[in-house]
Structure formats: structure tokens, C-alpha cells
């Protein structure tokens, strides 16, 4: 299993971009599974992802709300380590 660390970059209102401690660590067999598990846990919908030059991934999620506009979240995803 692999571990993927999720770092919040943008929360729909402001840019956060702190990479000191991950927002969430997900254990999964691959990146796509980790993105799906993260979205399910946070009740978000995957909106897309892009691979960056350094091998990291920027993932985009959307949270739909009943009486307000949807919010976009952007997370930096890093593979933490292998078991």
C-alpha cells in the first residue's frame, strides 16, 4: 500500500498553501484510488487533477451546497512512502 499526503492549497475563499503538515493522509493502492477515498471521506466531488513537473499532483474538488454556490478546493498530493 502507498500513503498519499493531501495539503490544502485553496479553500474556495483564500489561498492557504501550507506544506508543514498534511491535511489528510490516505492509504491506497494508487493515486486514483486515493483521490476517490479522499473525496468520499470529505463529501467532495472530483473535478480533475494535473501532474506537476516534480511528480506531485494537484487535485481539484468541488463541494456543492444546497442553498449557496459551490466551493472549489485545491489540494497538493504527494506520495508519502511505500510499505
Secondary structure as GFF3:
##gff-version 3
##sequence-region A 1 83
A	DSSP	beta_strand	2	10	.	.	.	ID=ss1
A	DSSP	beta_strand	24	28	.	.	.	ID=ss2
A	DSSP	alpha_helix	31	42	.	.	.	ID=ss3
A	DSSP	beta_strand	45	51	.	.	.	ID=ss4
A	DSSP	beta_strand	57	63	.	.	.	ID=ss5
A	DSSP	beta_strand	71	82	.	.	.	ID=ss6
###
